[in-house]
Amino acid sequence: MLVRTLLVGVLFTWSCVARSHVLPLPVSALDTVVFHTQAERLFDEGMTRYRDGRYQPAAERFLRIIDNFGVSQRVTAALIMGAKSYYALGTITPARRLARTLLESYPESLYLDDARYTLALCSFQSGEYERAALEFLEVRGTSTDTALMRRAERLLFAVAQRHLTVDQVQTVMVRAGESATRNSLTVALAERVWGMGDVQAAREILRPLVAQPRTVAGVEQAVQLLQRIDRSGVVKVGVVLPLMRHTDQSLAGELGEELLDGIRFATDEHNAKAMPKVNIVVRDSEYDVGVAARQVSELSADNEIVAILGPAFSNEVQASAGIANSFGVPLITPTATADGLAAIGEYVFQANPDLSVRARAMAQFAYDRRNARHFAVLAPNDTTGKSMAYAFEREVLSLGGEVLDLQWYQPGETDLRVQLSAMRRKALERIDTYLVSFSTKMKNDEVRRFVEGGVPQATVDSLMNRSASVPVEFLFGAGGKRVADSLRIPLQLVRMKYDSLGIPVTNIDAIFLPIAASSEIGIVTSQLRYFNFQALMLGTGNWQDVTELEQNRQYANGVIMTTDAHWDDQATDYQVFSQEFQSGTGKRPTRNRLFGYDAMKLLLETVREGATRRDEIASALTRVRKFEGAHGRISLGDSRVNSVLTVLQYRNRQLRRIAEIDVTRREITSFE
């Protein structure tokens, strides 16, 4: 990033210099062989277009001068401006050709320095970094233009610092000889060696330079780098996971080991490329809240520990997060999903969305993208089901929607007749009809009330002649019952036949179904179909079971759900990552390994950017908005809970990603 920023700045300066100082270009002795008026006109036109950023037509005019007026007063100026135009277009080969022609054919030209600088920029853009460094070095050594020399030296240092190997830097240093430029390259060499983890060697490279007076070029840079090296040291991160190395609880142990695989790979990846280096101190929580609390307490008391990754389970986090918070140690749980964990304190972070975020995501998606306004909830009456159901209901109400009914069942229950019958009744009650009966025996006073309410006399007469019965809304509109009551007009209630399953329930737009396990997919979907609900089904993570969905596809088709982990294993980027992960660990990246990898990488990114104290790390984590992980995006913010989920839909025997939603910001990215 530093090199890119520096390059943009140098290119901007170079472009401005070209635009503001090339006209009028000086004419060398070789340029005065023949004066051509048309060449002068073409050159002026080319410069006008160059200044306007129209590089293609500018290049065409400069080429016409070169091809048609090769012995004119403007040929060398056309060569350098043609090279710059092609460079600005990103076409490196013709830019190089024109710059080299100028250097080889016109050794007396006043534009040789510009030509060498252009060649160096072309090499940089082509990724030929050693060649670019040597060309920038040549500009630095031969130019008499002070500004151009400074720009070349800045880019030379940046290329050496970020792109050259240690051997390549040393090669360039030999070519630099004993000069101020060599001092800058010495600093770049030390930084490369430090980045490889050899702190002592980096110090040895800098010592001869820092011994010189600070007025000597490069010495101040060397002093500053040496101070950074001395301050860097090694960062220690605590890891608390259920490794179960002394018990036989294999499932919890498998989870912990897979999370640790991901954490270790992220750490190794960081240490191979970045500073400061990071060591992890691993502790076993033994899937025991007391042990987890003790391990977190011991790590928090160690002043060298800057953050703790884990525990994995919500009850372990509940027991230990307050301890870490009291020490001011950032604690990041990669997998815990219970509500309220991050609320324990400002140093507690959940890298996985909590239950409320998951429920709110479904409400927002259905309301914003499926135009649902009337909802129902069928949920298990365990702690998780209740948390999600109530969070969903609150979100619907805050959005302006309505929850018509909320029904509970025991997890694993197979007969939902009571719940779905009650839900049908409540829904169909909303469409019960109130009728007004007319007859020829209606009294004048009664007729007058209809007319006062806005019903035309002719309409009343027609209805009386036919002794008709009509819905009250036909006479008085949507608020007909209220109007009729105010006019003291008698109404007849005609109830829907709730038990007639031939009547579909159509006035519930969506039903939220936070099932307790994927084994309930067939139970819930088949009975919703039996009771003739024609509503969009909304699920959560337990619905992401392709086998169960496939077995019940005649009922489950169209269900929409959220997931906290989704990746495209056919994508090129993911395949490269997967190969690197397997090469580094000997294992394939599973869901839990990705959770561990992303949580650790999130933490390491803050360290790499300079946060090495506990408070600095906590502050940096609250600013995380769009961290792109291998399993999905993470956005923390002030809530310190990841608010991003992927939305999936099972349709036509395929489970596919249709959206990504950031609940806190109510942002939905559609992939449909």
C-alpha positions in Angstrom: 0.0 0.0 0.0 2.9 2.4 0.8 4.4 1.8 -2.6 1.1 2.2 -4.4 0.4 5.5 -2.5 3.9 6.8 -3.2 3.7 5.8 -6.9 0.4 7.6 -7.3 1.9 10.7 -5.8 5.0 10.6 -7.9 3.0 9.9 -11.1 0.7 12.8 -10.3 3.7 15.1 -9.8 5.3 13.8 -13.0 2.1 14.2 -15.0 1.6 17.7 -13.7 5.2 18.6 -14.6 4.6 17.2 -18.1 1.4 19.2 -18.5 2.6 22.5 -17.1 6.2 22.6 -18.1 6.6 20.9 -21.5 5.1 23.8 -23.4 7.1 25.5 -24.8 9.6 22.6 -24.9 13.2 23.7 -25.5 14.6 22.9 -28.9 18.0 21.2 -28.9 20.5 21.6 -31.6 19.4 18.4 -33.2 15.8 19.6 -33.2 16.6 22.5 -35.4 17.6 20.6 -38.5 14.4 21.5 -40.3 11.5 23.7 -39.1 8.1 22.3 -40.2 5.0 24.4 -39.5 2.8 21.3 -39.7 4.9 19.5 -37.1 4.5 22.5 -34.7 0.8 22.4 -35.3 0.5 18.7 -34.6 2.6 19.1 -31.5 0.4 21.8 -30.1 -2.7 19.7 -30.8 -1.0 16.7 -29.1 -0.1 18.7 -26.0 -3.7 20.1 -25.7 -5.1 16.6 -25.8 -2.5 15.4 -23.3 -3.3 18.1 -20.9 -7.0 17.2 -21.2 -6.3 13.6 -20.4 -7.1 12.4 -23.9 -4.0 10.3 -24.2 -4.9 8.2 -27.3 -5.4 11.1 -29.7 -2.4 12.8 -28.2 -0.2 9.8 -28.9 -1.5 9.6 -32.5 -0.4 13.2 -33.2 3.0 12.7 -31.6 3.5 9.5 -33.8 2.6 11.4 -36.9 5.4 13.9 -36.2 7.8 11.0 -35.7 6.7 9.1 -38.8 6.3 12.1 -41.2 8.7 14.8 -39.8 11.6 12.8 -38.5 14.1 15.6 -39.0 11.9 18.4 -37.6 12.3 20.7 -34.7 9.8 18.6 -32.7 10.9 15.0 -33.2 12.6 14.5 -29.8 9.8 16.3 -27.9 7.3 14.1 -29.8 9.2 11.0 -28.8 9.2 11.7 -25.1 5.5 12.9 -25.1 4.5 9.9 -27.1 6.2 7.7 -24.6 4.4 9.5 -21.7 1.0 9.3 -23.5 1.3 5.5 -24.1 2.4 5.1 -20.5 -0.7 7.0 -19.3 -2.8 4.6 -21.4 -1.1 1.6 -19.8 0.4 0.3 -23.0 3.9 -0.2 -21.8 5.6 -1.7 -24.9 5.2 1.3 -27.2 6.0 3.6 -24.3 9.3 1.8 -23.9 10.0 1.7 -27.6 9.7 5.5 -28.0 11.8 6.2 -24.9 14.6 3.9 -26.0 14.5 5.4 -29.5 15.1 8.8 -28.0 18.0 7.6 -25.8 19.7 5.7 -28.7 19.1 8.0 -31.6 19.3 11.4 -29.9 22.1 11.3 -27.3 22.3 15.1 -27.3 18.6 15.6 -26.5 17.5 17.6 -23.5 14.9 15.0 -22.7 17.2 12.0 -21.8 16.5 12.2 -18.1 12.7 12.2 -18.8 13.2 9.2 -21.1 15.1 7.2 -18.4 12.5 8.0 -15.8 9.7 6.9 -18.1 11.5 3.6 -18.7 11.8 3.1 -14.9 8.1 3.7 -14.5 7.3 1.2 -17.3 9.5 -1.5 -15.6 7.7 -0.8 -12.3 4.3 -1.1 -13.8 5.3 -4.4 -15.5 6.4 -5.9 -12.2 10.1 -5.9 -13.2 11.1 -4.5 -9.8 14.9 -5.1 -9.9 15.1 -3.5 -13.4 13.0 -0.6 -12.2 15.2 0.0 -9.2 18.4 0.0 -11.4 16.7 2.5 -13.8 15.6 4.8 -11.0 19.2 4.6 -9.7 20.5 5.6 -13.1 18.1 8.6 -13.1 19.3 9.5 -9.6 22.9 9.4 -10.7 22.8 11.2 -14.1 20.0 13.8 -13.9 20.7 17.4 -13.2 17.0 18.0 -12.5 16.8 18.2 -8.7 13.0 17.5 -8.5 13.3 14.5 -10.8 16.2 13.1 -8.8 14.2 13.3 -5.6 11.2 11.6 -7.2 13.5 8.8 -8.6 15.1 8.3 -5.2 11.8 8.1 -3.4 10.5 5.4 -5.8 13.8 3.6 -5.6 13.6 3.4 -1.8 9.9 2.3 -2.0 10.6 -0.5 -4.5 13.6 -1.8 -2.5 11.6 -1.7 0.7 8.6 -3.6 -0.5 9.4 -5.5 -3.7 13.0 -6.6 -3.9 14.5 -9.6 -2.2 17.5 -9.2 0.1 19.9 -10.3 -2.7 18.3 -7.9 -5.2 18.7 -5.0 -2.7 22.3 -5.8 -2.3 22.8 -5.9 -6.0 21.4 -2.4 -6.4 23.5 -1.2 -3.4 26.7 -2.4 -5.2 25.6 -0.3 -8.3 24.9 2.7 -6.1 28.5 2.8 -4.8 29.3 5.1 -1.8 26.5 7.6 -2.0 23.6 9.0 -0.1 21.4 6.7 -2.1 23.3 3.7 -0.8 22.4 4.8 2.8 18.7 4.8 1.9 19.1 1.4 0.3 20.8 0.2 3.5 17.7 1.2 5.5 15.5 -0.7 2.9 17.7 -3.8 3.2 17.4 -3.7 7.0 13.6 -3.5 6.8 13.5 -6.5 4.5 15.7 -8.5 6.8 13.6 -7.5 9.8 10.4 -8.5 7.9 11.9 -12.0 7.5 12.1 -12.2 11.3 15.9 -11.8 11.7 15.9 -9.0 14.2 19.6 -9.2 15.1 20.7 -9.1 11.5 18.6 -6.0 10.8 20.2 -4.3 13.8 23.7 -5.2 12.6 23.0 -3.7 9.1 21.8 -0.4 10.7 24.5 0.0 13.4 27.3 1.5 11.1 24.8 3.9 9.6 23.3 5.2 12.9 26.8 5.8 14.2 27.2 8.7 11.7 25.9 12.2 12.3 22.2 12.7 11.8 22.9 15.3 9.2 24.1 12.6 6.8 21.5 11.5 4.3 19.7 8.3 5.4 20.9 8.3 9.0 17.6 9.7 10.4 15.7 7.0 8.6 18.0 4.4 10.0 17.6 5.7 13.6 13.8 5.6 13.3 13.8 2.1 11.9 16.1 0.9 14.7 13.7 2.4 17.2 10.8 0.6 15.6 12.7 -2.7 15.8 13.6 -2.2 19.4 9.9 -1.5 20.3 8.4 -4.3 18.2 9.4 -7.5 20.2 7.0 -10.4 20.0 3.2 -10.1 20.6 1.6 -12.9 22.7 -2.0 -14.0 22.2 -3.8 -16.4 24.6 -6.0 -19.1 23.1 -8.6 -20.9 25.2 -10.4 -23.8 23.5 -12.1 -27.2 24.5 -9.2 -29.4 23.4 -10.4 -32.3 25.7 -6.9 -33.8 25.9 -7.6 -35.4 29.2 -11.2 -36.5 28.7 -13.2 -38.6 26.2 -15.6 -35.9 25.0 -14.6 -36.3 21.4 -17.1 -33.9 19.8 -16.1 -30.9 21.8 -12.4 -31.9 21.4 -12.8 -32.1 17.6 -14.3 -28.6 17.6 -11.4 -27.2 19.6 -8.7 -28.9 17.6 -10.2 -27.7 14.3 -10.5 -24.1 15.6 -6.9 -24.4 16.7 -5.8 -25.6 13.3 -7.3 -22.4 11.7 -5.7 -20.2 14.4 -2.3 -21.7 13.9 -2.4 -21.4 10.2 -3.4 -17.7 10.4 -0.6 -17.1 12.9 2.0 -18.9 10.7 0.8 -16.9 7.6 1.2 -13.6 9.5 4.6 -14.4 10.9 5.9 -15.3 7.4 5.0 -11.9 6.0 4.4 -9.3 8.7 5.7 -7.7 11.8 5.5 -7.8 14.8 5.7 -11.6 15.2 3.0 -13.3 17.2 3.2 -16.2 19.5 0.1 -18.0 20.8 -0.3 -19.5 24.3 -2.8 -22.3 24.1 -4.9 -23.5 27.1 -7.5 -26.3 27.3 -10.9 -25.2 28.7 -11.9 -28.9 29.0 -15.5 -27.9 28.1 -15.9 -26.8 31.7 -17.0 -23.4 32.7 -14.8 -23.4 35.8 -11.7 -24.4 34.0 -12.4 -21.9 31.2 -12.7 -19.1 33.8 -9.5 -20.1 35.5 -7.5 -20.3 32.2 -8.8 -16.9 31.1 -8.0 -15.5 34.5 -4.4 -16.7 34.4 -3.9 -15.4 30.8 -5.4 -12.1 31.7 -3.0 -11.7 34.7 0.0 -12.1 32.3 0.8 -8.6 31.2 2.4 -9.9 28.0 -0.9 -11.4 26.7 -2.5 -8.7 24.6 -5.7 -10.5 23.7 -7.5 -13.8 24.2 -9.1 -15.9 21.4 -11.9 -18.1 22.8 -13.6 -19.7 24.6 -15.7 -21.5 22.0 -19.0 -22.2 23.8 -21.5 -19.6 25.1 -21.6 -20.9 28.7 -17.8 -20.8 28.8 -17.7 -17.2 27.6 -20.5 -16.3 30.0 -18.4 -17.6 32.9 -15.0 -16.0 31.8 -15.6 -12.9 29.7 -16.2 -10.7 32.8 -12.7 -11.7 34.1 -11.0 -10.7 30.9 -13.0 -7.5 30.8 -11.9 -6.5 34.3 -8.3 -6.9 33.3 -8.9 -4.9 30.1 -8.0 -7.8 27.8 -9.9 -8.1 24.5 -11.6 -11.5 24.4 -12.8 -12.6 21.0 -15.0 -15.7 20.9 -15.0 -17.2 17.4 -18.2 -19.3 17.7 -20.3 -18.5 20.7 -23.8 -17.3 19.7 -25.8 -16.6 22.9 -27.3 -13.1 23.2 -25.7 -10.6 25.7 -22.1 -12.0 25.7 -20.6 -8.8 24.2 -22.7 -6.8 26.5 -20.7 -8.1 29.5 -18.1 -5.4 28.8 -16.3 -3.2 26.3 -13.5 -5.7 25.8 -15.7 -8.7 24.8 -16.3 -9.4 21.1 -18.4 -12.0 19.2 -17.0 -12.9 15.8 -20.1 -15.0 15.1 -23.6 -13.4 15.0 -25.7 -13.9 18.1 -29.2 -15.3 18.1 -30.9 -11.9 18.0 -28.9 -10.9 14.9 -29.9 -14.1 13.1 -33.6 -13.6 13.8 -33.5 -9.9 12.9 -31.8 -10.8 9.6 -34.7 -12.9 8.6 -37.2 -10.2 9.5 -35.3 -7.5 7.6 -34.9 -9.6 4.5 -38.5 -10.7 4.4 -39.8 -7.2 5.0 -37.4 -5.3 2.6 -36.9 -7.9 -0.2 -40.1 -10.0 -0.1 -42.5 -7.2 0.9 -43.8 -9.3 3.8 -45.9 -7.3 6.3 -47.9 -9.9 8.2 -45.9 -12.6 10.0 -46.3 -15.6 12.3 -43.8 -17.6 14.4 -43.6 -21.3 15.1 -40.7 -21.9 17.5 -39.4 -24.5 19.9 -39.9 -23.4 23.5 -36.2 -23.9 24.5 -33.9 -21.0 25.4 -32.6 -20.6 21.9 -36.0 -20.8 20.2 -37.5 -18.2 22.6 -34.6 -15.8 22.2 -34.9 -15.9 18.4 -38.7 -15.8 18.3 -38.9 -12.7 20.5 -36.0 -11.0 18.7 -37.8 -11.6 15.4 -41.1 -10.3 16.8 -39.4 -7.1 18.1 -37.7 -6.5 14.7 -40.9 -7.0 12.8 -42.7 -4.4 15.0 -39.9 -2.0 14.7 -40.0 -2.3 10.9 -43.8 -1.5 10.9 -45.0 -5.1 10.3 -47.4 -7.2 12.3 -47.0 -10.6 14.0 -50.4 -12.3 13.8 -49.5 -15.3 16.0 -46.7 -16.9 18.0 -46.9 -20.6 18.7 -44.5 -22.9 20.7 -43.7 -26.6 20.5 -41.4 -28.9 22.4 -38.1 -29.6 20.6 -38.5 -32.9 18.7 -42.3 -32.8 18.9 -43.8 -34.6 15.9 -47.5 -33.6 16.1 -48.1 -29.8 15.6 -51.9 -30.0 15.1 -52.7 -27.9 18.1 -50.2 -25.1 17.2 -51.1 -24.9 13.5 -54.9 -25.2 14.1 -54.6 -22.2 16.5 -52.5 -20.3 14.0 -55.1 -21.0 11.2 -57.9 -19.8 13.4 -56.1 -16.5 14.3 -55.2 -15.9 10.7 -58.7 -16.7 9.3 -60.4 -14.6 12.0 -58.8 -11.7 10.4 -60.8 -12.3 7.2 -64.2 -13.0 8.9 -66.9 -11.1 7.0 -69.5 -8.7 8.4 -72.7 -8.6 6.2 -75.5 -6.0 6.0 -78.9 -7.5 5.2 -81.5 -5.5 3.2 -85.2 -6.3 2.9 -88.4 -4.5 1.5 -89.6 -4.2 5.1 -86.7 -1.8 6.1 -87.9 1.2 7.9 -87.4 4.8 6.6 -85.2 5.6 9.6 -82.9 2.7 8.8 -82.7 3.7 5.1 -81.8 7.3 6.2 -78.8 6.1 8.1 -77.3 4.4 5.0 -77.8 7.6 3.0 -76.2 9.7 5.9 -73.2 7.3 5.7 -72.7 8.1 2.0 -74.5 5.2 0.3 -76.5 6.5 -2.7 -80.3 6.2 -2.4 -80.4 4.3 -5.7 -78.0 1.7 -4.3 -80.1 1.2 -1.2 -83.3 0.9 -3.2 -81.7 -1.7 -5.5 -80.4 -3.8 -2.6 -83.8 -3.6 -0.8 -85.6 -4.8 -4.0 -83.3 -7.8 -4.1 -83.3 -8.4 -0.4 -79.5 -8.7 -0.8 -76.8 -9.2 1.9 -73.5 -7.4 1.1 -70.2 -7.0 3.0 -70.1 -3.9 5.1 -66.9 -2.9 3.2 -68.9 -2.8 0.0 -71.0 0.0 1.4 -68.6 2.0 3.5 -65.1 1.1 2.4 -62.1 -0.4 4.4 -63.3 0.9 7.7 -66.9 -0.2 7.1 -67.5 -1.9 10.4 -66.5 1.2 12.4 -68.8 3.4 10.2 -71.7 0.9 10.5 -71.3 0.8 14.3 -71.4 4.6 14.5 -74.6 4.6 12.5 -76.1 1.8 14.6 -76.6 -0.4 11.6 -76.9 -4.0 12.6 -74.3 -6.4 11.2 -74.2 -10.2 10.7 -70.9 -11.9 11.4 -70.1 -14.7 8.9 -67.2 -16.7 10.2 -64.7 -18.6 8.0 -64.7 -22.4 8.4 -61.5 -22.8 10.3 -61.6 -26.5 10.1 -62.1 -26.7 6.4 -58.5 -27.3 5.2 -59.5 -26.6 1.7 -59.5 -22.9 2.6 -55.9 -21.7 2.3 -54.3 -19.3 4.7 -53.2 -16.4 2.5 -53.1 -13.5 4.9 -49.8 -14.5 6.6 -47.0 -13.4 4.3 -44.1 -15.3 6.1 -43.7 -17.7 9.0 -40.5 -17.7 11.0 -39.3 -21.2 11.9 -36.2 -21.3 14.1 -36.2 -25.1 14.4 -34.2 -26.9 17.1 -32.6 -29.3 14.7 -32.5 -30.2 11.0 -34.4 -33.4 11.8 -37.5 -31.2 12.3 -37.5 -29.9 8.7 -39.8 -32.7 7.4 -42.1 -32.4 10.4 -42.6 -28.7 10.2 -42.8 -28.3 6.4 -45.2 -31.3 5.8 -47.6 -30.1 8.5 -47.6 -26.5 7.2 -48.5 -27.9 3.8 -51.2 -30.1 5.4 -52.8 -27.2 7.2 -52.7 -25.2 3.9 -50.5 -22.3 4.8 -49.4 -20.4 1.7 -46.7 -18.4 3.3 -42.9 -17.9 2.8 -40.9 -20.1 5.2 -38.1 -18.3 7.0 -35.4 -20.4 8.7 -32.1 -20.2 10.5 -28.8 -22.1 10.4 -30.4 -25.5 11.3 -32.2 -25.5 8.0 -28.8 -25.8 6.1 -29.0 -29.5 5.8 -29.1 -30.5 2.1 -30.0 -34.1 2.8 -33.1 -33.2 4.9 -34.1 -30.5 2.4 -33.8 -33.0 -0.5 -35.8 -35.7 1.3 -38.6 -33.2 2.0 -38.3 -31.1 -1.2 -42.0 -31.3 -2.1 -42.7 -29.4 1.2 -39.5 -27.4 1.7 -39.1 -25.9 -1.8 -38.6 -22.1 -1.5 -37.6 -21.9 2.2 -35.2 -19.0 2.9 -32.6 -19.3 5.7 -29.5 -17.5 7.1 -26.1 -19.0 7.6 -23.0 -17.8 9.4 -20.6 -19.5 7.0 -20.7 -19.7 3.3 -18.0 -19.9 0.7 -17.7 -20.9 -3.0 -15.3 -23.8 -3.2 -15.2 -23.5 -7.0 -14.0 -19.9 -6.8 -10.4 -19.4 -7.8 -9.4 -17.4 -4.7 -10.9 -20.0 -2.4 -9.2 -22.9 -4.2 -5.8 -21.1 -3.9 -6.5 -20.6 -0.2 -7.6 -24.2 0.3 -4.4 -25.5 -1.4 -2.3 -23.2 0.8 -4.1 -24.3 3.9 -3.7 -28.0 3.1 -0.1 -27.5 2.3 0.5 -25.7 5.6 -1.5 -27.9 7.9 -2.0 -31.2 6.1 -5.7 -30.8 6.5 -8.6 -29.5 4.5 -10.3 -26.2 5.6 -13.6 -27.2 7.4 -16.2 -24.8 8.7 -14.7 -24.7 12.2 -11.2 -24.3 10.9 -12.4 -21.3 8.9 -14.0 -19.9 12.0 -10.7 -20.1 13.8 -8.7 -18.8 10.9 -10.9 -15.8 10.4 -11.1 -14.8 14.0 -7.3 -15.0 14.4 -6.7 -13.2 11.1 -9.1 -10.4 12.2 -7.1 -10.0 15.4 -3.8 -10.2 13.5 -4.9 -7.5 11.1 -5.2 -5.0 14.0 -1.7 -6.1 15.2 -0.2 -5.7 11.8 -1.7 -2.2 11.6 0.1 -1.1 14.8 -2.3 -2.1 17.6 -0.1 -4.0 20.1 -1.6 -2.9 23.4 -4.8 -4.2 24.9 -6.7 -1.0 24.6 -5.4 -0.3 21.1 -6.6 -3.7 20.0 -10.1 -3.3 21.5 -10.4 0.1 19.9 -9.3 -1.2 16.5 -11.8 -4.1 16.7 -14.8 -1.7 17.3 -13.8 0.0 14.0 -14.1 -3.3 12.0 -16.8 -2.8 9.3 -16.0 -5.0 6.3 -13.4 -7.7 7.2 -13.5 -10.2 4.4 -12.9 -13.6 5.9 -12.6 -17.0 4.3 -16.0 -18.1 5.7 -17.7 -14.8 5.2 -17.6 -11.1 6.1 -17.3 -9.8 9.7 -18.6 -6.4 10.8 -18.3 -5.6 14.5 -18.8 -1.9 15.3 -19.9 -0.5 18.6 -22.1 -3.5 19.4 -18.9 -5.8 19.2 -21.1 -8.5 17.7 -20.7 -9.6 14.1 -23.8 -8.4 12.3 -23.3 -10.0 8.8 -25.0 -13.2 7.6 -25.5 -14.9 4.3 -29.0 -15.6 3.1 -29.7 -18.9 1.3 -32.7 -20.3 -0.5 -33.6 -23.9 -1.3 -35.4 -24.0 -4.6 -35.7 -26.6 -7.3 -33.3 -28.9 -5.5 -30.6 -26.3 -5.2 -29.3 -24.4 -2.1 -27.9 -21.2 -3.3 -26.8 -17.8 -2.0 -29.3 -15.1 -2.7 -28.1 -12.2 -0.5 -25.7 -11.0 2.2 -27.2 -8.9 5.0 -25.6 -6.5 7.5 -28.3 -6.3 10.2 -26.9 -3.4 12.1 -26.8 -1.2 9.0 -29.8 -2.8 7.4 -27.8 -3.3 4.2 -28.7 -6.1 1.9 -26.5 -7.1 -1.1 -28.5 -9.2 -3.5 -27.0 -12.1 -5.6 -30.3 -13.1 -7.2 
